[in-house]
Amino acid sequence: MYWVRKGIIGGSQIPYSVDELDLWKSEGVRRVLVLAEDWEIEEAWGNAEYYFSLLEEKGFEYLHSPIPDGHAPNKEQFFEIFSG
């Protein structure tokens, strides 16, 4: 995880462990935008719903708006992401 603007916006690949989620929490992350497709989440966590349940359990707000690699969000996704 890295900060683009400390405490405001950061970035990361999908985490692969609960320890990484705990680190995010200790760094002050509150909201998570998940752009990964379900198959990518399943590759890391075995099940997308399990991953989302962990985010909730850790107290993160999250939005899942899957975007295929190398593509831009569609118009609806763009507005959904930026209205949150």
Secondary structure in CASP SS format (residue, H / E / C, confidence):
PFRMAT SS
TARGET T0000
AUTHOR 0000-0000-0000
METHOD secondary structure of the structure
MODEL  1
M C 1.00
Y E 1.00
W E 1.00
V E 1.00
R E 1.00
K C 1.00
G C 1.00
I C 1.00
I E 1.00
G E 1.00
G E 1.00
S C 1.00
Q C 1.00
I C 1.00
P C 1.00
Y C 1.00
S C 1.00
V H 1.00
D H 1.00
E H 1.00
L H 1.00
D H 1.00
L H 1.00
W H 1.00
K H 1.00
S H 1.00
E C 1.00
G C 1.00
V C 1.00
R C 1.00
R E 1.00
V E 1.00
L E 1.00
V E 1.00
L C 1.00
A C 1.00
E C 1.00
D H 1.00
W H 1.00
E H 1.00
I H 1.00
E H 1.00
E H 1.00
A H 1.00
W H 1.00
G C 1.00
N C 1.00
A H 1.00
E H 1.00
Y H 1.00
Y H 1.00
F H 1.00
S H 1.00
L H 1.00
L H 1.00
E H 1.00
E H 1.00
K C 1.00
G C 1.00
F C 1.00
E E 1.00
Y E 1.00
L E 1.00
H E 1.00
S C 1.00
P C 1.00
I C 1.00
P C 1.00
D C 1.00
G C 1.00
H C 1.00
A C 1.00
P C 1.00
N C 1.00
K H 1.00
E H 1.00
Q H 1.00
F H 1.00
F H 1.00
E H 1.00
I H 1.00
F H 1.00
S H 1.00
G C 1.00
END
